[in-house]
Amino acid sequence: MKQGQNTLQEDNPGLVDDATMESSSTCRSKYDVFLSFRGPDTRKGITSELYYQLQNEGIQTFMDDQDLEVGDSISPELLKAIEDSSFAIIVLSQNYAVSTWCLEELTKICECMKDNKKILPLFYYVEPTDVRYQKKSFKDAFTNHINSGRYKSKTILQWRDALNKVASFTGWTTQEFRTERELVERIVEDVYGKVASIEINRRDFQELETRKEAMEKIMGALEDDEVTAVGVYGMGGIGKTTMVKHVSDEARRKGTFRHVIMAGISHSPDLKKIQGILADRLAIQLKDQTETGRGNKLSKAIKRKNKMLIILDDIWEAIDLSIIGIPSYKELQNRNSKILFTTRSLDVCKSMESQPNILLDVLSDQDSWKFFVMITKLSFEIPSPFYNVARDVARGCAGLPIALEAVAKALKEKEMNEWNEAAQRLKVSQPATHDDVRVFNCVKFSYDCLRSEDAKSCFLLCGLFPQEYDIQIEDLLTYGFGKGLFQNCRICNTLKDARDIVHSEVRYLKSSGLLLGGKHDGQIRMHDVIRQMAILISFSEDGQRALVKAGCKLQKWPKINPQAGYYAISLMMNKIPKLPEKFVCPKLQILLLQHNPDVKEIPNSFLESLNELRVLDLSKTSISSLPSKFDFLNNLHTLYLDSCETSFDLSVLGKLKKLEILSLRECCHKVPKEIGDLANLRMLDITESRIVKIASNVISSLKELEELYLQCNFEDWGCKVEEAGEETNVHFDELVGLPYLTSLKVHISQAKFLPTAVEVHPDWEHFDICISNEDVEVIESTWKPRFSRDDSRTLTLSTTIHTLPEWFINVVTKKAEKLQYRKCKALKNILVEHDHGGLQELRHLSIVGRHENLKEVMNAETWDSKERVFEKLEELHLFEVDNIKKLCVGELPSGSLCNLMLLDVRWCHDLVNALLQSSLLERLQSLEKLLCAHMDGVEFVFEYGQTTICKKLREMRLCYLPKLIKIWNGHAPHASFHNLKILAVSRCKKLKS
């Protein structure tokens, strides 16, 4: 089996690297991850899959390929691999401790990795407590080791200490995941983030002389009392943003500034967005609609602070700071505050009157080589043919960090002949002043080295979005799927499969240095220089040419050469008032026009030459009708009409026979029967639309549907349609009968609309189902923007589980991970609900609003069963349940609530005396965070008991508790808050210190 060695080192076994680097501190670990596991337990299963997936994402992983027998010692090579690894994943299986080799390996890992965050345990069908305290199979293993007489007491103690230490770390447990595939995906995603952050930390500017000098100049200027505004300028991709982030960290570390806020400006500044980012950093809300009002509030907030550093990144032209809300230089100086700009132009610095202005130049030849070696993680012998080729490659990147990173990541796994080819391609063929050409050559080379056509297509799709834009990964999926991407017939035939491919390619592109993380989960970004290169690359690729003028504030339709052969045109986020009467672009496959609010109509003639169009996004335009010739788009596969005019007729969509993805969020009032003609539709989204009619037999006709999002205020399931004779609305059993439906999000006003029985149980992998007669707008649902897919299993109820049909309990409640009750009159005891609904998989439970008959959340005295309950529950939220007197009455069976980490209780005004009784407290040994607020009757947080309590409690917040007298009713047990890190108390006037 492959050991994780680099191909180049296999071809050049004599390579070593001491002479290459001036400082050993810059050398990278040979491996990102060391896998520790017991071979007979997991080698042929999860460990091999984990190794493959980590390697597939570019994470260098060591996995030993032989099982040692009793008495064998760990080889020097294995010990060296541990020392040469950044992280270790410990696969703690049931028989892990049977192997003394594993125990020795674990002890060595604990010795080498002093930083506890580098050791990552996977509790593979074992409980962390069994590992930590050597119970069950771990106890048996140690009994055998001791009885064998082979091992010294000191050795046994070291093994125990290592297990105790590792089991106390945060890791992964198999119980948290439905399948091992999901577990492996999560591990890979988590490890990727950790490896990426290590790369950034180790790429320390202090090791690069040119960066060290620039940083010293910037810090010197910021520490000069006579200086208020500092400018940093240099070409795109030179590292200005990274530099000022380092400066920010250093300034905070040294105490030069108490506050640091930063916002990107970009080529087309969005004033409202910039103000919002700065406000978020200052923890204030800007509710004013006018720019002036928002700016005034922002300015006042900044002037209230002392010693603040304001960083404005990527300024393209001089801007009036006062419009944003940044005080004048004099006002900043009075508050010991400063401002730091980055820009590509010295002229901009002069216009902004910054002084001094510091040039961030290309890296020197020596620094370029250092930086290059850091990223490749390779070692080089001097002199050698390979060393010479590698130096030529690094020189070809012309000292540009962004180019060095892209090329280094592209080559680090390649063979010698590919390095030679790279050296030839990157040889300087242009004058030194043509920096853009050199960047293009480097990024194009990295692009050419990408592992698959899907990765290349994903990269080019990212170039269609505006600069500094948080790209939704879901958009890459739906646009790409519509274009025919991510659909390898042998392994991919569903949207879920395609989504897995997209996420895998996104992670790969991140690891290749071509994409960045976005603001939120489910989002990514592209560096503006990489984006420019992606657009240029599209011109060099056959059939991939793209015209991108997204976010450019266009006020008219641009001139487009019909002979250019564009496959994609992106004009999103502009102010185009109308579409042209005639538009000729015969090869066009993707047209993105969203966020052009002044576009009111689509001329029929506009569509005549677009018969090859596969993807069209008209979201957030003001079109009031679809043209009669909309069916000209007979090759369309993906269509977005989100947030368009809600009154127009959608029946013409039924003629788009190839349509696979249709999004009508906040758009339509009626779903016409013609939608049922879309025989190839895979995704239908009408979330947040005010639907009054969904014709019967429409949904059931969509036999290929895989994902259905109906979270809207549609209430008349199965009812007759007004003024339509005998015509009825859709019945819920139409949804149940869809054979390929795997993802369902829907709102139902009453449980009576659910069929009492179904022929075949649906297999919904993901669902968010709300059964409540409340107005949808006031329901705290899991609705989120497109970028944030919640793939959990969520259920919201205003009724009790016993009113639900048995098939629904089996399909939904028994699989639910999140459950919320809202104003449920019949709810009396959540323990009864647990038994009726089989809520063993529940991780999040919320009870919201008044429940007239719920006096105690859990009443163990009136409850018959003695089986443990809510074993997997991690979070319990109680909001405005103002009629409950206690959280729990009676004693819960041992093991109940054993994984509850968060308890959040607010506005429960009738809850009196102590929040947590001693009997309940005994069960909450995993509690880490406690929030209690706006409670009129609570006098104590904890009731006195003799048991050890809340060893893991790290955070406690108490707010607006007017009758709170003491934290403990009586004397607090010894070391009650041993691990408490955060204690926040406010508006608790009677609380005694």
N, C-alpha and C positions, 0 to 999 in steps of 0.2 A: 504493500500500500504506500501511496505517496506520503512522504513525511513532512511536507511543507517546505522543503528546500527550494531555493530559487533555481530556476533552470540554468541561469548563467553560472552559478556556482558549481552545478553539476558538470557543466562543460569546461569549467576552469577550476579544478579542485585546489589549485595552489593559491588562489586569491586570498589575501588577507588585507586588512585595512588599517594599520596603525599610522602609516606615513601619510595617508590621504588627508586626514583631518588634523587640524592644529590642536583641537581640544577634544578629548574623549567624551566630554559631556554632551557633545552634539551627536554622538553615534546613536543610531536607532536600534532598538531591540530587533533581533533576527526574526522573532515570531511575535505576532500580536497576541496570540492566545495559546496556552498550553492546556490540553485536555487531560484531566486525571479521572480515571474510571476503572472499574473492575471488568476485565474483558469478557468473562463468561456471562456476566449480567447484561451488558448493554452494547458490546462491540458490534454485533450484527443488527442492532436496532437503532436506538435514538442517537447513540454516539457517532456512528457512521454517517447518519443523516445530518447531524449537527456539523460534523467535520466538512461534509460536502457543501452544505449551504454556506458555511463561513468562508470556505475557500472560494466559492462561487461569487461571493460579494467582495472579493479582493482582500479578505482578512486572513493574513498568514497564520496558519494554525498547525501546531505540532500534535500529532497523535501517534503514539507508539504502536508498532504493528506486531508485537509479540506479547504473550502472557508469560510472566515469570512464575516459576514454581517455588514452593516453600523452600527456603534456604538460599535461594538466589539473591544476589545483591544488586542494587541499582547500578547500572553502568554509568561510567563517567559521561558518556554522551547524553544520557537522560538527565543527569544532574545539570549538565551544561545547557540543555534545552530549557530547563526550568529557569535558570539564571538569565537566559536570553529571551525570555518572554515578558511582555508587558502585563498580561492578565492571565489568570488561571480559572478555568471553569471546572468545578469539582462535581462530578456526577455521583451523588450519594445514593447508591442503590441499596437494596436490603442487605446484600452480602458484601458491601464495600469493606467493612471492617474485618471480614474473614481473611482478606489478603493483607499480610504484613507488609508486602511491597507497597500496596496503596497507602497504608498508614505511614510508612517511611517517606513515600513521595509527598504526602500531605504535610508531614513535618518539615520537609525541605522547602516546600512552597511557603509555609508560614514563616520560615527563617528568611527566605529571599525577598518576600514581598511584605515589607514592613508597613506599607500603605494598605490598610485594610480594604480600601475601595477596589483594590486590584484582584481580590479573591472573590469569586462569584459562585456561590453554591447552587446546585440544582438538586432539589429534594425529590428524587425520582421514586414515587410511591412509598415514601417514608415521611414521618412527621419530624419537623425540626427539633422538637423536644426529645424525641427518641435518639436522635443523633447527638444532641448536646449533652444529655445526661446518660447516654449509653443504656437505653432501655431496649426491650424486645430483642430483635436480631443482633443489635449492637452489643447488648449485654451478654448474649450467648457467645458472641465472637470473642469478647474479652475474657470471659470465663475459660474458654478453650485455650487462649494464649497464655493465661496465667497458669492453668493446670499443666500445660505442656512443659513448663520449666525451662524453656529455651531462651526466655527474654528477661532481661534485668528489670527490676522494679522501676528504675529510672527511665528505661525505654518505654515501658507501659504507661508511665505518667506522662511522658512527652506525647504519646499517641492520644491519650485522653485529652490533654490540653489542646492539641491541634483540632480535634473534633469539636470540642467545646467552643473554641474560638471561631471556627468556620461556621458552625450552626447558628451563631449569634448574628451573622451578617445577613443583610437583605439579599435575597436571591429569587429563585423561581420554584414553585411547587406544582407538581402535576395536577393536583386537585383544582387549581385555578383555571385550567384550560379544558375545553371539551375534547380536544384531540391532541395527539402528540405533534401533528403538523402545525397547529396553532402555537403550541409551546415552542417549537423550533423557530418559527417565524418571529415570535416575540424575542427570543434570546438573540437571534441574529440582529434584529433591529436595535435592541438595547446595547449589544456589544459594538455594533457599528458606531453608535453615538459616542461610546466611551473611547474607542480607538481614534475616532476623528478628533476628539478633544485633546487626546494625548499628542497627536500630531501637531496641533496648533501650539500646545504648551512647549513642546520640544523645539519647535521652529522659532526659538527665542531670538529676537532681534539683537540681543546683547552679544550673540555669537558672530554676528555679521558686522564687520567694522563700519561699513558705509551706513548701516542702519543705526548702529550705536552712536556714531557721530551726529546723525540727524536728530536722534532722540535727545541727546544731550543739549543740542541747540534749542529744541522746542521746549524742553523742561526748563532750561535757563531763562528763556523768554517768559515763560509762565510764572516763574518765581521772581521776575523783575517787577518791582512795585511801580515802575514808570510805564510799563507796557499793559495795554488793555486788550488789544486785538492782535492775534498772531495768524499769519497765513502760511499754509503748507501747499506747495504747488508741484506738479509733475504730471507726466503723461498718464493716460488711462492704463490700469493694470500694473502700475508701479508699486502699489501697496500703501496708498495714502490712508485708506480707511482702516486697514490693519494697524498702521502706525499710530493713528490717533486713538484707537482702542487701547493699544499698549500704553500710550501716554495717559489716557484716562485711568487705567488701572494703577499706574505708577504714581500719578498725582494723588489718588485716593490713599494709596499705601503710605505715602510720605506725609499725608495730612495737609498737602498744599491747598486742597479744596475739600469742603465738607459735602458739597453736592455737585454731581456731574449729570448733565442732561444732553442728549444727542439726537439729532434728526437729520435724515437725508433730504437733500433739496432736489437734485436731479435736473435733467435737461428741460423738463416741463413742470415747474413747481406747482403742486397742488396745495394752495395756502391753507385750506381747511384741514387737510390731512396733516400738514406740518404742525399746525397749531394743536391738533389733537394728540400727536405724538408727544410734543413737549408737555402738554397738560397731563397726559398719562404719567410721564416721568415725575411730574410735580404733584401727582395725586390730587388733582383738582378736576372738576367737571366744567365744561364749557357749554352752557345751555343756550347762550345767545345765538341767534341765527345770523346776525350780521358779522362780517369779518372784523369790523371796527370794534364791536362789542366784545367779541372773543379776544381780540388783541389787547384791549384794555384790561380785561380780567387776567390775562396771561402776564402782562407787564407788571401788574400789581403783585402777583404771586412771586415773580422773580425778584422784585425789589424788596420783598419781605425776607428773602434769604440773604445770608452772608457767606462769602467765599464760595461762589458757585462758578463752575466752568461750563460754558455753553458751547457745544461742538455742532457746527453746521457743515455737513459732509457733502461734497460733490456739487459745489456751486458752479454754474455754467456762465452766469452773467451777474452783474451787480444787482443786488436786491435791496429794497428799503426795509431795514430791520424793524422799524416801528410798525409797519403794516402787519408783520407777523405777531408783534407784541413783545419784542425784545427792547429793553430800555436803551437809551443812548450810551455811548462809551463813557461819558462823564458820570452818568447815573450808575453804571456798572462799577466804575472805579470807586465811587463812594461806598459801595457795598463789598469792596475787595473781590469783585467778581471779574471774570475775563471771558473772552470769546475766541474760539479757535475755528478757522475756516480750512477746508480743503478744496482745491480747484485744479483744473488742468492748465490754467492760464495765469501768468504773472500779472497781466493787465487787469484781471478781475481782482486780484489782491490789491493792486494800486487803487482801483475804483472803490473798493471797500475800505480804503485807508488803513489797512492793517500794517503793522510794523513791529517786529521784523517779518520778512517774507522768506521762508526757508524752502529751498529746492530739495525735493526728494528725487534723487537721480537713479539711474539704473545701477544694479549691483556691479561691483568690481568683478574681475575675472575670478579671483580667489573666493569671494563671497558667493558668486554664482555656483561655483563648484561645491562649496560647503552646503549650500541650500539644496542643490541637486542630489547630493549624497544622502542628506537627511531624509528626503522623500523616497528615494529608491530603496533605502534600507540595505543597499548592497555594499560590499567591501571590495577594495581595489588594491592590487599589488603594483608598486612602482619600481621599475618601468614594466609594462606589459602591453601587448597589442590591444587588449581590451580596455585598459586604462586610457590609452591614447584615443580610441574611438569614443569612449564615454566623455572625455574632455572635449572632443570636437562637437559632440551633441550638445553639451552644456553651453559651449561658446555660441552655437547656432541659435540659442534662445536670447542672445543679445542682452543679457542681464535683466530681463523682465521676469519678475517673480511669477506672474500669472502664466507666462509661457513655460518657464522652468517646471512649474508644478504639473501642468497639463502633460508635458512631454515625459517627465520622469514617471508619472503614474501610468502612462501608456506603455512605457518600455520595461518596467521593472520585472515583468514576467516573461519577457520575450527572449527569443534565441539570438545568438551572436549575429547571424546574417541580417536579422531585422534591425539590430543596432547599426550595422554598417549602412543599411539602406537609409536609416534615419539621419545618420551623419551626412550622407550625400544630399539628401533632400533639404537639410537645414543649413547647408553651407551658404555663406553669405553671398548672395547673387545680386543684392541691391546695395546702393549706398547706405551708409550707416544711418542717414537721416530718415530713411523709410521705415520707421518703427512699426507702423500699421501692417506693412507687408510681412515683417518678421513675426509679429504676433499672429497674423493670419496663417503663415506657414506652420507655426507651432501648433495652433489650435486645430488646423486642418489635419495635421499629422496625428494628433490625439484622436480626432474624430475618425480617421481612417482605421485606427487601431481598435476601435470599439468592437466588442465581442459579437454583436448581432445587428441585423437590420432593424430590429425592434428598438434597440438602444439608439441607433442613429436617427430613426424616425422620431423617437421621443425627444431627443435633443433638438431636432429641427422644429418640432411643434412648440417647444418652449420659447423659441425665437419669435413666435407670433404675438407674444404678449408685450405690454408696455414696459418701459424701463422701470426698474425698482418695483416691479409688480409681484405680489404674492400669487403665484400660479396655483390654482386648485388642481390637485392630482386627478380629481374626478373629471375635470375638463379634458385633461390629457387622455383619459380613458374614453370618454364619449366622443370627442373629436377624432381620436385615433381609430376607435372601433368603427365609426361612421366611414372613415376613409379606407377601411379594410385592413387595418393594422392589428397586431396582437392576436392573430387568429391562425395559429398553426393547427391545421386540421387534425394532426396526430395527437396533440396533447391539449388543445384548447378548443372548446366548442361552446362555452358559456361566458356570460359577462363576468362571472366570478373568476373564471380561469384567466380571462383577459385582465381583470383588475389585479390579480396576483402577478401577472407578467409586468404590468405597468409599475407596480410598487417595487418589484425586483429591479427593473431597469432604472428606476429613479434612484434607488440606493446605490446601484452600480455607477451611475453618472455622478453621484455625489462623491463616491470613493475615487472616481477618476478626476476629480477637481473641476468638473464642468458644470455642476449645479451646487447651489447652496441651500441650507435649510430656510424655511419660510417663517413667518411670524407665528403661525399656529400649526398644530398637527394637521397633516393633510395638505400642507402648502409647501412650495419650494420657490426659490428665486434663482435668477441668473445674474451673474456679474455683468454690468453694462458692457464691458469690453467683450466678454464671451458672447453676449447677445448679439453685438454688432458682427462678430465673426460668424455666428450661426446664420445670420441673414446672408452674409457674403458666401458662405459655404453652400447655401441653398441655390445660389446662382451657378455654382460649379457642378451641381449634381443633376443628372438627367431626370427631368420630370419632377423636380423638387423646388423650382424657383418660386420665391415668395416675395410679395410686395407688402412691406410692413410700415404702416404709418399710424401705429396705435398710440393713443395718448399724446398726440402732437397738437392738439387744439385746432384741428382743421375746421375751417368755417365754410368750406365748399368741397364738393367731390373732386378728388385729384385727377389730373390727366393720366390716363392709363393706356399704354401702347398695346393695342390688340395683338400685335405680333410677338410680344414678349414671352408668351407661353406660360403665364403664371399658373401654378397649381393651387396657390393659396393667396388670399388677399385679406389682410387684417387692418381694419379701419376702426376698431373698437375705441371707445372712450374719447370721442371727438365732439364737435358741435356742428356736424354736417346738417344743413337744413332740409335737403331733399336729395332723392336719388335721381340719376340722369334718366332721360327717356330712353336712350339707347346705350347699351352696355355690351360690348363684344369682348368676350374672353372665353373662347371655346374649350380650353383645357382646364378651366377652373374647377377645383374639387372642394375647396374650403373657402367660405366667405363669412367673415366675422364682423358684424356691424353693431354689436350690442353697445349699450350706453351711448347712443346718439339720440338724445331725447327729443330733438326737433324733427326727426324723420317721421312724417305722418302718413305716407302712403307709398305703395310699391307700384310703379307703372307697369302695365302689362308688357310693354315692349322691353322693359328692363330684364325680363326673364327669358326672352326668346332664344338667346344663345347659350343659356346655362344648363343645357341638358346633361352635362357631365357632373354637375354639382352634387356632392355627396353630403356635405356638412354646411348648415346654415344656422347662424345665431342672430336673432333679431331681438333678443331680450332688452328690456328697458328702452325701447323706442316708443314712439307714440302712434304707431300704425293703427288705424281704426277699422281696417278691413283687409282681407286677403284678396288679391286680384283674381279675376275669373280664370286667368291662365296660370294660376299657381301650380296646376297639375302638369305644366311643362317640366317641372322639376321631378320627372318620373324616376330619376336615379338617386333621389335623396334618401340618405340612411339615418341622419341625425338632424333633428330640428328643435331649436329652442325659441319659444315665444314667451318667456317669463316676463311678468310685470308689464305686459302690453295692455292695450285697451280691452276691456272685458266684455264688450257687447257684440263683437263681430261674429259672423257665422263661421264655424270651423268644419262644416260638412265637406268642403273641398279637400280636406286633408285625407279623406277616405280614398282618394285616387292615387295617393303616394304609396303604391303597393310594396315598395322596397324599404319603407321606413322601419327602422329598428329601435330608435330612441326618440321619444317625443316628450318634451318638457313644457308644461303649461302652468307653471307655478304662478299664483296670483294673477291668473289670466282669464279663465273662462267661467261662464255661468251654467252652461249646459255641455254635456258630453253627448254629441249627436250619435245616432245609430250608425252613421257612416264610419266612425272610428273602428267599429267592429270589422270593417273590411281590411284592416291592416294586419294581414295574416302573418307577417314576419316581425311584428312588434315584440321587442324584448323588454323594454323599459317604458313605463308610463308614469309620469309624475304630475299630479295636479294639486300638490300641497298648497294650502293656504288660499285656494280659490273658493269663491262663494258659490258653490254648486247647488242648484235647485233641481237639476234633473240629470240622471244618468240612465239612459234608456235600457230596459231589460234586454238581455242576450247580447249586449255589446261586450262587456268584460269577458263573458264566457266564450266569445268567439275568438279571443286573442290567445290561441292555443300555444303559441311560442313564448308567451309572457313569462319573464323570469323575475322581474322586480316591479312592484306596484306600490306607489306612494299616494295614498288617498287621505292624508291628514288635512281635512277641510271640514266645513260645517255642514256637510251633507247629512241630513237626518232621516229622509223619507225612504229608508230601505224597504223595498217590496210594496210600497204604497202606490195607489193610483196617481197618475200625473194629472194635475188640474187641466181642464179643458182639452183633454186628449182621449176622451172616450174610455175604452177599456185598457189603454196602455199603462203599464206599471213601470216603476223604477227598478233598478237592479236589486236582486236578492243577494244576501251575503253568501249563499251557497254557490253562487257563480264564481266567487273568489276561491272558495274551498276546492272547487273542481278543476282549477287550472293545473295541469300536470307538471309543468316545469317551474312553477312559482317557488322561489327560495327566499325572497325578501319581501316582507309586507309591512307597510306602515299605514294604519287606518284608524279613523275615529267612528265609533258607533254610539248613538245616543242612549240606547237601552239594550240590555242583554236579550230581550225578547226577539230581536232581529237576527240572533244567531240561530241557525238550524238546530233542531233537537238531536238530530243524528245525521251522519254522513256515511257514504258507502266506503270511501277510502280516506284514511287520515292524511292530511297534507303534511309535507315535510318542509316546514319553514325554518331555514337555518338562522335567519335574523328576522326579528319582528319588533314593532313598536305599536301596540294595540291599545287604544283608549276606549273604554266603555263608560260613558258619562253623559248626563244630560245637561251639563254645564255648557255655557258658551265657550267654544273652542278658544277664543281669544284670551280667556282668563285661565286656561289650563296651562300649568307649568309642564309643558311636554318636552320631549327631547328633540324637537325640531331644531335643526341647525342649518347653516348655509351649506351649499353643495360641497365645499371643501372638507367639511367635518362629518365624515360618515361614522355614525354610531352603530357598530355592528354587534351590539349587545342584544339581549332579548328582554324587552321592556313591556310591562303591562300596567295600565292605569285604570282604576276601578272606582265607581261610585256605587257599587253593589258588593255583596259578599260572594265568596267563591261558590257556595252551595247553590246559587241561582244559575250558575253556568252549566252548560251541558257537559256530559262526561267526556265526549270527544275533545272538547276545547280544553278541559283540564289536562288531559293527556298530552295534547299537542302544544299547549301554550303555558299554562300555570306551572306544570311540573318542570318545564325547561326555563322558566323566567329567571333572569338574573337581577332585574330591577323591578320593583313593585311599588306602586304609589296608590294609596287610598285617599279619595277626596270626598269629604262630606257624605259619608256613607251612613245613613240612619240605622241600618241593621247591624252594623259592626259592633260586636260586644267584647270579643276576646281574640286577639291576634293569634293565640295558640291554637284555637279551633280552626282558624283560617289556614294555619300551617298544616294541620292534619288533613283538612278537606282538599287543599290544593297541592299537597305533596311538594312543599316549597324547599326541598333540600338543596336546590342550586342557587337559592337567593343570595345575592351579595349586597344589594342596596334596598333598604326599605324606608319609605317615606309615608307619613300620615299627615294629611294637610286639611285644615278646616275643622269645623264643628261636627262631631259624630255623637249624636244625642245619647246613645246608649253605651258609649265607651267610657267607662269610669276608670278602668285600669287598662293599660296597654296589654299587659300579660297577667292573667289570673290563673295561677297554677292550682289554686284551691278548688275551683269548680271544673277543672280540666281533668279528664279521665286518664289520658295516656301518661306514661312515665318515660317515654322515649326522649332522648335529647333532641333539642330543637335549634334551628337556625345555626347549624354548625359552621356554615360557610359565610354567614352574614358579616360584612365588613363595616357597613355604615348604617346607622339608624338616625333618621331625621323626623322630628316632630315640630310642626309649624301650626300655630293658631288652633291647637286642639284644646280649647280653653275649658272643656268640661271634665277632663281627666283629673283624678285626685292623686294617683300614684302611677309609677311606671310599671311596677310589678307587685303582685300579692302572692304570697306563698313562695315555695322554694323550687326553682327550676332544676331538672335533672342535671347531674354532673356532665360536663361536656357541652352544654348549651351555650350559645353565644361565645364560644371559645376563640373565635377569630375577629370579634368586633373591635375595630380600631378607632372608629369615630362615632361619637354620640353628640348630636346637635339638637338642643331643645330650646324653642323660642316661642314667646307669646302664648304660653300655656298657663293662663292666669289662675286657674283653679287648683293647680298642683301645689300642695302645701307641705310644710315641714321640711324633710330632707329630700333632695333630688334623687339620690341613690341610696336605697336601703342596703343594709349589710348583706342580706341574702343575695341580692342582685349583684352586689359588688364582688362577691366571691366568684361569679362567673365571668367577670370582665377583666381577666388577667392579661389580655392583649390590648386593652384600651390605650391608645396613644394620644388622642386628641379629644378634649371635652369643651363644648361650647354651650353656654347657658345665658340667655338674654331675655329681657322683657317678661319677667315672671313676678307677679305681685305677691305670691304666697310663700315662696321659698325662703326658709330661714337658715338652712344648712345645705351644703353641697353633698357631704358624705355623712351617713349615719354611722355611729361608732360600732365597730365589731372587732372580734379578736383575730380575724383572718388577715393574712398578708394581702395588701391591696395594690392594684395598679402599678406594678413594678415598671411597666413600660410607658407610663404617662409622661409625655414630653411637652404637651402644650395644654394650657387651660385658660379660657377666656370667659370672664364673668362681667356682664354688662346690664345695667338697668334692673337691678334686683333690690328694690327699696327696703325689703324686710330681712335681707341677708345679714345675719349676726356673726356667724363664724363659718369657716370652711368645714370644720369638723364639729359634729355634735358630740362633745366630749374630748378626750385627749387623742390626738392623732397618733396612730401606731408608729413605731420607730421606722425611720427611713421611708416615710410615706411617699415623698416626692423626690426620691433619690435621683431620678433621671429627668426631672422637670427642667426644660430649657426656656419655656416661655410662660409667664404668668401675667395676664393682662386683666386689670380690674378697673372698671369705671362705673360711675353713678350707682355705687353701692354704699349709701350714706351711713348705714348702721353697722357696717362691717368693722369689727374690732381688729386691730393689728396684733 
